[in-house]
Amino acid sequence: MASEQIGYRGPTACAAAGITYRQLDYWARTGLVEPSVRPAHGSGTQRLYSFRDVVVLKIVKRFLDTGVSLQNIRTTVQHLRERGFQDLERMTLMSDGATVYECTSPDEVHALLQGGQGVFGIAVGVVWRDVESALSQLHGERIDTGETLIGHNPADELARRRNRAV
C-alpha cells in the first residue's frame, strides 16, 4: 500500500516527530503545519497527517531546537508549501540562526559555508528516514477505509506480498 494512502493521527504524528500534542495543536491552529489528509472540524474529529506532514513537523522541531525563530520557521514552511513539498528528501536546509536557506546541491552548501558565518544544516533525507523508521513502529490509518494499520511499513507490505506469491 502506498504511503500516500496512509494517514497518522495526532498522537502518532507527535511520537514520530518528537513533539508534544500541545505543540502539534498550536501549529495546526496557527497554520504552521496543518494536516493535509484531514483537518479537525469541530470537537471530536481527529486530524489526520500525511507522511510528508510528519516530516515537516520534525523539521520544524529541529529548527526550534537550534534556536531559529518561529517566524523564520513559518517563512521556511511557507516556501516549502509553495513549491509543493517536492524533492524534500533530496534537500538540505541550512540556517545561520536568522535565515533559513534551501540548498539542493553541494555547490550551494559550499557557497553558504564560504560566507564565514556559523551555519547548521538539516539533511532532510535523514529526517525522512527517521520518520519512516518511527512510523513503522506506530499506528497508521488507511485514508479510504479508516482501517488501523499497526506497525505499518510500506516496504514490509511489499515483502509480505512477495512471500504470499511464492
N, CA and C atoms as an extended XYZ file, in Angstrom:
498
Properties=species:S:1:pos:R:3:atomname:S:1:resname:S:1:resid:I:1 pbc="F F F"
N         0.849       -1.181        0.000 N   MET     1
C         0.000        0.000        0.000 CA  MET     1
C         0.890        1.238        0.000 C   MET     1
N         0.638        2.164       -0.891 N   ALA     2
C         1.455        3.374       -0.985 CA  ALA     2
C         1.275        4.232        0.261 C   ALA     2
N         2.360        4.900        0.666 N   SER     3
C         2.300        5.715        1.878 CA  SER     3
C         1.348        6.900        1.711 C   SER     3
N         1.014        7.267        0.458 N   GLU     4
C         0.057        8.359        0.245 CA  GLU     4
C        -1.346        7.957        0.676 C   GLU     4
N        -1.577        6.660        0.867 N   GLN     5
C        -2.899        6.173        1.255 CA  GLN     5
C        -3.013        5.981        2.766 C   GLN     5
N        -1.987        6.412        3.496 N   ILE     6
C        -1.979        6.234        4.944 CA  ILE     6
C        -1.922        7.594        5.615 C   ILE     6
N        -2.730        7.750        6.657 N   GLY     7
C        -2.706        8.967        7.454 CA  GLY     7
C        -2.341        8.620        8.888 C   GLY     7
N        -1.910        9.627        9.627 N   TYR     8
C        -1.477        9.413       11.005 CA  TYR     8
C        -2.196       10.398       11.914 C   TYR     8
N        -2.782        9.862       12.981 N   ARG     9
C        -3.466       10.705       13.957 CA  ARG     9
C        -2.456       11.517       14.750 C   ARG     9
N        -2.970       12.527       15.442 N   GLY    10
C        -2.117       13.446       16.190 CA  GLY    10
C        -1.099       12.786       17.102 C   GLY    10
N        -1.520       11.876       17.992 N   PRO    11
C        -0.539       11.261       18.899 CA  PRO    11
C         0.580       10.507       18.165 C   PRO    11
N         0.250        9.876       17.050 N   THR    12
C         1.256        9.167       16.262 CA  THR    12
C         2.213       10.159       15.611 C   THR    12
N         1.665       11.238       15.043 N   ALA    13
C         2.498       12.278       14.430 CA  ALA    13
C         3.442       12.883       15.473 C   ALA    13
N         2.933       13.111       16.683 N   CYS    14
C         3.760       13.662       17.764 CA  CYS    14
C         4.907       12.720       18.101 C   CYS    14
N         4.598       11.444       18.248 N   ALA    15
C         5.618       10.463       18.618 CA  ALA    15
C         6.707       10.390       17.547 C   ALA    15
N         6.322       10.395       16.286 N   ALA    16
C         7.289       10.278       15.194 CA  ALA    16
C         8.125       11.548       15.033 C   ALA    16
N         7.519       12.713       15.310 N   ALA    17
C         8.222       13.983       15.129 CA  ALA    17
C         8.960       14.441       16.390 C   ALA    17
N         8.656       13.811       17.524 N   GLY    18
C         9.318       14.195       18.766 CA  GLY    18
C         8.802       15.491       19.358 C   GLY    18
N         7.509       15.733       19.183 N   ILE    19
C         6.903       16.964       19.703 CA  ILE    19
C         5.765       16.620       20.655 C   ILE    19
N         5.297       17.629       21.386 N   THR    20
C         4.164       17.423       22.287 CA  THR    20
C         2.862       17.633       21.525 C   THR    20
N         1.781       17.101       22.090 N   TYR    21
C         0.479       17.309       21.458 CA  TYR    21
C         0.105       18.792       21.491 C   TYR    21
N         0.525       19.476       22.541 N   ARG    22
C         0.244       20.912       22.650 CA  ARG    22
C         0.901       21.672       21.484 C   ARG    22
N         2.163       21.315       21.152 N   GLN    23
C         2.829       21.938       20.003 CA  GLN    23
C         2.074       21.631       18.709 C   GLN    23
N         1.733       20.371       18.529 N   LEU    24
C         1.016       19.952       17.321 CA  LEU    24
C        -0.275       20.745       17.160 C   LEU    24
N        -1.037       20.833       18.228 N   ASP    25
C        -2.310       21.539       18.196 CA  ASP    25
C        -2.103       23.020       17.879 C   ASP    25
N        -1.130       23.640       18.527 N   TYR    26
C        -0.851       25.064       18.286 CA  TYR    26
C        -0.423       25.290       16.840 C   TYR    26
N         0.473       24.447       16.327 N   TRP    27
C         0.956       24.605       14.955 CA  TRP    27
C        -0.159       24.396       13.945 C   TRP    27
N        -1.101       23.504       14.241 N   ALA    28
C        -2.238       23.291       13.337 CA  ALA    28
C        -3.191       24.489       13.384 C   ALA    28
N        -3.493       24.958       14.610 N   ARG    29
C        -4.438       26.080       14.743 CA  ARG    29
C        -3.890       27.374       14.154 C   ARG    29
N        -2.556       27.560       14.199 N   THR    30
C        -1.965       28.790       13.673 CA  THR    30
C        -1.543       28.660       12.208 C   THR    30
N        -1.748       27.476       11.625 N   GLY    31
C        -1.457       27.290       10.205 CA  GLY    31
C        -0.001       27.007        9.890 C   GLY    31
N         0.830       26.757       10.899 N   LEU    32
C         2.237       26.457       10.624 CA  LEU    32
C         2.358       25.123        9.882 C   LEU    32
N         1.838       24.066       10.486 N   VAL    33
C         1.800       22.752        9.827 CA  VAL    33
C         0.406       22.191       10.052 C   VAL    33
N        -0.398       22.238        9.005 N   GLU    34
C        -1.766       21.735        9.090 CA  GLU    34
C        -1.822       20.325        8.513 C   GLU    34
N        -2.717       19.508        9.037 N   PRO    35
C        -2.841       18.150        8.496 CA  PRO    35
C        -3.418       18.196        7.081 C   PRO    35
N        -2.704       17.599        6.137 N   SER    36
C        -3.160       17.676        4.743 CA  SER    36
C        -4.176       16.595        4.398 C   SER    36
N        -4.270       15.548        5.230 N   VAL    37
C        -5.210       14.472        4.926 CA  VAL    37
C        -6.602       14.828        5.425 C   VAL    37
N        -6.692       15.183        6.714 N   ARG    38
C        -7.999       15.527        7.279 CA  ARG    38
C        -7.811       16.525        8.417 C   ARG    38
N        -8.278       17.771        8.200 N   PRO    39
C        -8.213       18.748        9.289 CA  PRO    39
C        -9.305       18.462       10.319 C   PRO    39
N        -9.143       19.021       11.499 N   ALA    40
C       -10.179       18.873       12.528 CA  ALA    40
C       -11.348       19.779       12.168 C   ALA    40
N       -12.550       19.237       12.258 N   HIS    41
C       -13.763       20.023       12.007 CA  HIS    41
C       -14.612       19.977       13.263 C   HIS    41
N       -14.279       20.833       14.221 N   GLY    42
C       -15.066       20.872       15.450 CA  GLY    42
C       -14.624       19.829       16.458 C   GLY    42
N       -15.306       19.819       17.563 N   SER    43
C       -14.962       18.936       18.667 CA  SER    43
C       -15.191       17.475       18.308 C   SER    43
N       -14.240       16.633       18.691 N   GLY    44
C       -14.394       15.197       18.500 CA  GLY    44
C       -13.871       14.649       17.194 C   GLY    44
N       -13.485       15.506       16.249 N   THR    45
C       -12.933       14.979       14.999 CA  THR    45
C       -11.420       14.832       15.139 C   THR    45
N       -10.882       13.855       14.455 N   GLN    46
C        -9.455       13.561       14.516 CA  GLN    46
C        -8.733       14.136       13.304 C   GLN    46
N        -7.682       14.907       13.561 N   ARG    47
C        -6.829       15.341       12.458 CA  ARG    47
C        -6.075       14.115       11.947 C   ARG    47
N        -5.780       14.136       10.648 N   LEU    48
C        -5.015       13.050       10.048 CA  LEU    48
C        -3.893       13.671        9.219 C   LEU    48
N        -2.662       13.311        9.568 N   TYR    49
C        -1.472       13.875        8.937 CA  TYR    49
C        -0.895       12.897        7.919 C   TYR    49
N        -0.352       13.441        6.834 N   SER    50
C         0.330       12.611        5.842 CA  SER    50
C         1.769       12.378        6.300 C   SER    50
N         2.437       11.461        5.627 N   PHE    51
C         3.848       11.211        5.906 CA  PHE    51
C         4.658       12.499        5.763 C   PHE    51
N         4.446       13.223        4.658 N   ARG    52
C         5.190       14.478        4.440 CA  ARG    52
C         4.903       15.496        5.541 C   ARG    52
N         3.653       15.552        6.013 N   ASP    53
C         3.324       16.454        7.126 CA  ASP    53
C         4.199       16.132        8.336 C   ASP    53
N         4.357       14.838        8.623 N   VAL    54
C         5.139       14.425        9.792 CA  VAL    54
C         6.611       14.787        9.591 C   VAL    54
N         7.120       14.645        8.371 N   VAL    55
C         8.495       15.064        8.078 CA  VAL    55
C         8.647       16.561        8.350 C   VAL    55
N         7.693       17.358        7.898 N   VAL    56
C         7.760       18.808        8.116 CA  VAL    56
C         7.679       19.123        9.612 C   VAL    56
N         6.838       18.404       10.353 N   LEU    57
C         6.768       18.607       11.804 CA  LEU    57
C         8.130       18.383       12.452 C   LEU    57
N         8.820       17.336       12.017 N   LYS    58
C        10.131       17.023       12.593 CA  LYS    58
C        11.170       18.080       12.199 C   LYS    58
N        11.076       18.594       10.981 N   ILE    59
C        11.979       19.671       10.549 CA  ILE    59
C        11.747       20.909       11.418 C   ILE    59
N        10.488       21.262       11.638 N   VAL    60
C        10.156       22.421       12.490 CA  VAL    60
C        10.755       22.221       13.878 C   VAL    60
N        10.593       21.040       14.423 N   LYS    61
C        11.132       20.731       15.751 CA  LYS    61
C        12.644       20.901       15.779 C   LYS    61
N        13.330       20.403       14.761 N   ARG    62
C        14.797       20.528       14.713 CA  ARG    62
C        15.221       21.985       14.661 C   ARG    62
N        14.521       22.792       13.868 N   PHE    63
C        14.859       24.216       13.798 CA  PHE    63
C        14.612       24.905       15.143 C   PHE    63
N        13.494       24.603       15.782 N   LEU    64
C        13.220       25.189       17.101 CA  LEU    64
C        14.301       24.813       18.106 C   LEU    64
N        14.722       23.558       18.070 N   ASP    65
C        15.753       23.088       18.997 CA  ASP    65
C        17.082       23.815       18.824 C   ASP    65
N        17.329       24.325       17.616 N   THR    66
C        18.591       25.018       17.368 CA  THR    66
C        18.459       26.534       17.492 C   THR    66
N        17.280       27.006       17.900 N   GLY    67
C        17.121       28.427       18.196 CA  GLY    67
C        16.612       29.296       17.071 C   GLY    67
N        16.196       28.709       15.959 N   VAL    68
C        15.630       29.506       14.867 CA  VAL    68
C        14.258       30.013       15.325 C   VAL    68
N        13.972       31.273       15.040 N   SER    69
C        12.706       31.860       15.491 CA  SER    69
C        11.522       31.222       14.770 C   SER    69
N        10.399       31.202       15.461 N   LEU    70
C         9.189       30.637       14.877 CA  LEU    70
C         8.805       31.392       13.606 C   LEU    70
N         9.039       32.702       13.567 N   GLN    71
C         8.717       33.487       12.377 CA  GLN    71
C         9.549       33.035       11.172 C   GLN    71
N        10.845       32.779       11.383 N   ASN    72
C        11.685       32.288       10.283 CA  ASN    72
C        11.282       30.881        9.865 C   ASN    72
N        10.874       30.076       10.832 N   ILE    73
C        10.405       28.728       10.515 CA  ILE    73
C         9.125       28.807        9.693 C   ILE    73
N         8.226       29.725       10.066 N   ARG    74
C         6.985       29.913        9.292 CA  ARG    74
C         7.308       30.262        7.844 C   ARG    74
N         8.272       31.166        7.646 N   THR    75
C         8.674       31.561        6.290 CA  THR    75
C         9.201       30.356        5.524 C   THR    75
N         9.995       29.525        6.182 N   THR    76
C        10.545       28.324        5.548 CA  THR    76
C         9.440       27.350        5.159 C   THR    76
N         8.533       27.077        6.085 N   VAL    77
C         7.442       26.144        5.806 CA  VAL    77
C         6.572       26.678        4.667 C   VAL    77
N         6.322       27.982        4.659 N   GLN    78
C         5.533       28.583        3.580 CA  GLN    78
C         6.235       28.395        2.233 C   GLN    78
N         7.555       28.575        2.222 N   HIS    79
C         8.330       28.370        0.994 CA  HIS    79
C         8.213       26.916        0.529 C   HIS    79
N         8.364       25.980        1.458 N   LEU    80
C         8.251       24.562        1.107 CA  LEU    80
C         6.845       24.238        0.596 C   LEU    80
N         5.838       24.825        1.239 N   ARG    81
C         4.450       24.595        0.823 CA  ARG    81
C         4.235       25.111       -0.600 C   ARG    81
N         4.780       26.292       -0.903 N   GLU    82
C         4.607       26.892       -2.232 CA  GLU    82
C         5.255       26.049       -3.326 C   GLU    82
N         6.343       25.371       -2.998 N   ARG    83
C         6.995       24.520       -4.005 CA  ARG    83
C         6.437       23.109       -3.973 C   ARG    83
N         5.385       22.891       -3.169 N   GLY    84
C         4.672       21.628       -3.171 CA  GLY    84
C         5.348       20.523       -2.387 C   GLY    84
N         6.251       20.870       -1.491 N   PHE    85
C         6.973       19.879       -0.674 CA  PHE    85
C         7.636       18.820       -1.548 C   PHE    85
N         7.983       19.187       -2.797 N   GLN    86
C         8.593       18.211       -3.694 CA  GLN    86
C        10.087       18.105       -3.430 C   GLN    86
N        10.614       16.926       -3.654 N   ASP    87
C        12.038       16.645       -3.502 CA  ASP    87
C        12.550       16.946       -2.091 C   ASP    87
N        11.680       16.863       -1.108 N   LEU    88
C        12.098       17.125        0.269 CA  LEU    88
C        13.279       16.251        0.658 C   LEU    88
N        13.202       14.968        0.313 N   GLU    89
C        14.224       14.033        0.776 CA  GLU    89
C        15.599       14.293        0.167 C   GLU    89
N        15.673       15.118       -0.879 N   ARG    90
C        16.960       15.437       -1.515 CA  ARG    90
C        17.482       16.807       -1.102 C   ARG    90
N        16.825       17.460       -0.200 N   MET    91
C        17.119       18.841        0.149 CA  MET    91
C        17.925       18.940        1.438 C   MET    91
N        18.745       19.966        1.517 N   THR    92
C        19.409       20.326        2.768 CA  THR    92
C        18.953       21.736        3.108 C   THR    92
N        18.453       21.899        4.309 N   LEU    93
C        18.051       23.219        4.776 CA  LEU    93
C        19.139       23.717        5.709 C   LEU    93
N        19.667       24.899        5.416 N   MET    94
C        20.754       25.477        6.200 CA  MET    94
C        20.239       26.748        6.878 C   MET    94
N        20.801       27.044        8.043 N   SER    95
C        20.426       28.270        8.723 CA  SER    95
C        21.622       28.843        9.446 C   SER    95
N        21.669       30.152        9.492 N   ASP    96
C        22.686       30.846       10.280 CA  ASP    96
C        22.085       31.300       11.609 C   ASP    96
N        20.901       30.786       11.905 N   GLY    97
C        20.203       31.157       13.133 CA  GLY    97
C        19.177       32.251       12.892 C   GLY    97
N        19.358       32.999       11.817 N   ALA    98
C        18.415       34.076       11.496 CA  ALA    98
C        17.630       33.732       10.240 C   ALA    98
N        18.316       33.292        9.213 N   THR    99
C        17.694       32.995        7.932 CA  THR    99
C        17.845       31.514        7.619 C   THR    99
N        16.862       30.959        6.930 N   VAL   100
C        16.927       29.569        6.502 CA  VAL   100
C        17.112       29.562        4.985 C   VAL   100
N        18.032       28.731        4.525 N   TYR   101
C        18.343       28.631        3.104 CA  TYR   101
C        18.068       27.217        2.634 C   TYR   101
N        17.520       27.099        1.444 N   GLU   102
C        17.313       25.790        0.818 CA  GLU   102
C        18.494       25.517       -0.089 C   GLU   102
N        19.164       24.412        0.126 N   CYS   103
C        20.296       24.024       -0.719 CA  CYS   103
C        19.965       22.691       -1.373 C   CYS   103
N        20.033       22.677       -2.691 N   THR   104
C        19.711       21.440       -3.403 CA  THR   104
C        20.939       20.833       -4.069 C   THR   104
N        22.103       21.475       -3.882 N   SER   105
C        23.321       20.917       -4.459 CA  SER   105
C        24.479       21.162       -3.493 C   SER   105
N        25.512       20.325       -3.586 N   PRO   106
C        26.690       20.537       -2.745 CA  PRO   106
C        27.325       21.917       -2.970 C   PRO   106
N        27.244       22.430       -4.208 N   ASP   107
C        27.807       23.752       -4.501 CA  ASP   107
C        27.115       24.848       -3.695 C   ASP   107
N        25.788       24.733       -3.557 N   GLU   108
C        25.051       25.739       -2.783 CA  GLU   108
C        25.433       25.680       -1.305 C   GLU   108
N        25.604       24.466       -0.780 N   VAL   109
C        26.021       24.310        0.612 CA  VAL   109
C        27.407       24.916        0.791 C   VAL   109
N        28.319       24.611       -0.135 N   HIS   110
C        29.686       25.117       -0.074 CA  HIS   110
C        29.704       26.649       -0.112 C   HIS   110
N        28.924       27.234       -1.012 N   ALA   111
C        28.874       28.695       -1.128 CA  ALA   111
C        28.390       29.329        0.172 C   ALA   111
N        27.416       28.719        0.793 N   LEU   112
C        26.894       29.249        2.050 CA  LEU   112
C        27.958       29.166        3.145 C   LEU   112
N        28.672       28.060        3.198 N   LEU   113
C        29.714       27.895        4.208 CA  LEU   113
C        30.874       28.859        3.992 C   LEU   113
N        31.097       29.263        2.752 N   GLN   114
C        32.184       30.191        2.436 CA  GLN   114
C        31.916       31.596        2.980 C   GLN   114
N        30.672       31.857        3.362 N   GLY   115
C        30.323       33.167        3.908 CA  GLY   115
C        31.007       33.454        5.235 C   GLY   115
N        31.550       32.430        5.869 N   GLY   116
C        32.309       32.635        7.095 CA  GLY   116
C        31.493       32.693        8.366 C   GLY   116
N        30.179       32.685        8.243 N   GLN   117
C        29.366       32.728        9.454 CA  GLN   117
C        29.011       31.312        9.883 C   GLN   117
N        28.658       31.167       11.151 N   GLY   118
C        28.266       29.861       11.653 CA  GLY   118
C        26.931       29.451       11.070 C   GLY   118
N        26.881       28.265       10.508 N   VAL   119
C        25.623       27.751        9.973 CA  VAL   119
C        25.464       26.303       10.417 C   VAL   119
N        24.242       25.839       10.403 N   PHE   120
C        23.972       24.430       10.640 CA  PHE   120
C        23.001       23.980        9.565 C   PHE   120
N        22.971       22.696        9.357 N   GLY   121
C        22.116       22.186        8.298 CA  GLY   121
C        21.271       21.016        8.756 C   GLY   121
N        20.170       20.848        8.072 N   ILE   122
C        19.300       19.695        8.275 CA  ILE   122
C        19.226       18.977        6.939 C   ILE   122
N        19.801       17.784        6.893 N   ALA   123
C        19.696       16.944        5.701 CA  ALA   123
C        18.318       16.298        5.772 C   ALA   123
N        17.412       16.759        4.957 N   VAL   124
C        16.022       16.324        5.047 CA  VAL   124
C        15.888       14.828        4.772 C   VAL   124
N        16.777       14.268        3.954 N   GLY   125
C        16.736       12.833        3.701 CA  GLY   125
C        16.915       12.018        4.971 C   GLY   125
N        17.752       12.511        5.881 N   VAL   126
C        17.962       11.829        7.157 CA  VAL   126
C        16.693       11.924        8.009 C   VAL   126
N        16.090       13.105        8.043 N   VAL   127
C        14.828       13.283        8.776 CA  VAL   127
C        13.768       12.371        8.178 C   VAL   127
N        13.719       12.300        6.859 N   TRP   128
C        12.773       11.454        6.126 CA  TRP   128
C        12.887       10.005        6.597 C   TRP   128
N        14.136        9.492        6.635 N   ARG   129
C        14.345        8.105        7.065 CA  ARG   129
C        14.020        7.909        8.539 C   ARG   129
N        14.334        8.908        9.375 N   ASP   130
C        13.982        8.835       10.804 CA  ASP   130
C        12.475        8.701       10.979 C   ASP   130
N        11.719        9.507       10.225 N   VAL   131
C        10.257        9.475       10.321 CA  VAL   131
C         9.733        8.138        9.796 C   VAL   131
N        10.294        7.652        8.683 N   GLU   132
C         9.893        6.333        8.171 CA  GLU   132
C        10.087        5.259        9.230 C   GLU   132
N        11.234        5.277        9.873 N   SER   133
C        11.545        4.283       10.893 CA  SER   133
C        10.590        4.389       12.081 C   SER   133
N        10.353        5.619       12.551 N   ALA   134
C         9.447        5.822       13.695 CA  ALA   134
C         8.028        5.382       13.357 C   ALA   134
N         7.549        5.755       12.172 N   LEU   135
C         6.174        5.422       11.808 CA  LEU   135
C         5.992        3.929       11.570 C   LEU   135
N         7.068        3.230       11.225 N   SER   136
C         6.951        1.786       11.009 CA  SER   136
C         6.652        1.056       12.319 C   SER   136
N         6.879        1.734       13.442 N   GLN   137
C         6.620        1.143       14.756 CA  GLN   137
C         5.286        1.611       15.352 C   GLN   137
N         4.600        2.509       14.640 N   LEU   138
C         3.392        3.135       15.189 CA  LEU   138
C         2.163        2.802       14.344 C   LEU   138
N         1.009        3.298       14.780 N   HIS   139
C        -0.254        3.045       14.090 CA  HIS   139
C        -0.494        4.069       12.980 C   HIS   139
N        -0.863        3.569       11.830 N   GLY   140
C        -1.319        4.408       10.737 CA  GLY   140
C        -2.783        4.104       10.472 C   GLY   140
N        -3.355        4.838        9.548 N   GLU   141
C        -4.770        4.632        9.232 CA  GLU   141
C        -4.954        4.738        7.731 C   GLU   141
N        -5.631        3.741        7.156 N   ARG   142
C        -5.939        3.827        5.724 CA  ARG   142
C        -6.882        4.995        5.508 C   ARG   142
N        -6.542        5.838        4.569 N   ILE   143
C        -7.358        7.026        4.302 CA  ILE   143
C        -8.718        6.637        3.734 C   ILE   143
N        -8.758        5.624        2.885 N   ASP   144
C       -10.006        5.267        2.218 CA  ASP   144
C       -10.995        4.528        3.125 C   ASP   144
N       -10.485        3.675        4.021 N   THR   145
C       -11.397        2.849        4.829 CA  THR   145
C       -11.385        3.186        6.313 C   THR   145
N       -10.336        3.897        6.773 N   GLY   146
C       -10.218        4.177        8.195 CA  GLY   146
C        -9.638        3.012        8.985 C   GLY   146
N        -9.281        1.944        8.292 N   GLU   147
C        -8.712        0.761        8.950 CA  GLU   147
C        -7.394        1.133        9.626 C   GLU   147
N        -7.222        0.676       10.873 N   THR   148
C        -5.982        0.933       11.601 CA  THR   148
C        -4.916       -0.040       11.143 C   THR   148
N        -3.747        0.489       10.857 N   LEU   149
C        -2.610       -0.323       10.444 CA  LEU   149
C        -1.580       -0.259       11.557 C   LEU   149
N        -1.236       -1.394       12.127 N   ILE   150
C        -0.326       -1.437       13.259 CA  ILE   150
C         1.078       -1.732       12.767 C   ILE   150
N         2.024       -0.891       13.195 N   GLY   151
C         3.414       -1.114       12.817 CA  GLY   151
C         3.592       -1.204       11.322 C   GLY   151
N         2.935       -0.317       10.589 N   HIS   152
C         2.940       -0.400        9.132 CA  HIS   152
C         4.212        0.198        8.552 C   HIS   152
N         4.826       -0.547        7.678 N   ASN   153
C         5.970       -0.075        6.915 CA  ASN   153
C         5.712       -0.500        5.479 C   ASN   153
N         5.647        0.454        4.534 N   PRO   154
C         5.345        0.095        3.147 CA  PRO   154
C         6.285       -0.974        2.594 C   PRO   154
N         7.565       -0.962        2.985 N   ALA   155
C         8.499       -1.978        2.495 CA  ALA   155
C         8.110       -3.353        3.033 C   ALA   155
N         7.644       -3.420        4.286 N   ASP   156
C         7.201       -4.691        4.856 CA  ASP   156
C         5.992       -5.238        4.103 C   ASP   156
N         5.097       -4.362        3.699 N   GLU   157
C         3.918       -4.780        2.945 CA  GLU   157
C         4.339       -5.445        1.640 C   GLU   157
N         5.310       -4.861        0.967 N   LEU   158
C         5.803       -5.435       -0.279 CA  LEU   158
C         6.414       -6.814       -0.025 C   LEU   158
N         7.175       -6.953        1.047 N   ALA   159
C         7.775       -8.240        1.400 CA  ALA   159
C         6.693       -9.280        1.681 C   ALA   159
N         5.630       -8.891        2.391 N   ARG   160
C         4.538       -9.825        2.669 CA  ARG   160
C         3.867      -10.303        1.381 C   ARG   160
N         3.656       -9.371        0.459 N   ARG   161
C         3.030       -9.750       -0.809 CA  ARG   161
C         3.912      -10.722       -1.589 C   ARG   161
N         5.221      -10.475       -1.592 N   ARG   162
C         6.141      -11.371       -2.301 CA  ARG   162
C         6.092      -12.768       -1.687 C   ARG   162
N         6.088      -12.834       -0.363 N   ASN   163
C         6.056      -14.130        0.323 CA  ASN   163
C         4.776      -14.887        0.028 C   ASN   163
N         3.649      -14.163       -0.056 N   ARG   164
C         2.369      -14.812       -0.365 CA  ARG   164
C         2.354      -15.348       -1.788 C   ARG   164
N         3.045      -14.663       -2.711 N   ALA   165
C         3.053      -15.057       -4.116 CA  ALA   165
C         3.880      -16.329       -4.333 C   ALA   165
N         4.782      -16.621       -3.428 N   VAL   166
C         5.680      -17.783       -3.609 CA  VAL   166
C         4.974      -19.064       -3.294 C   VAL   166
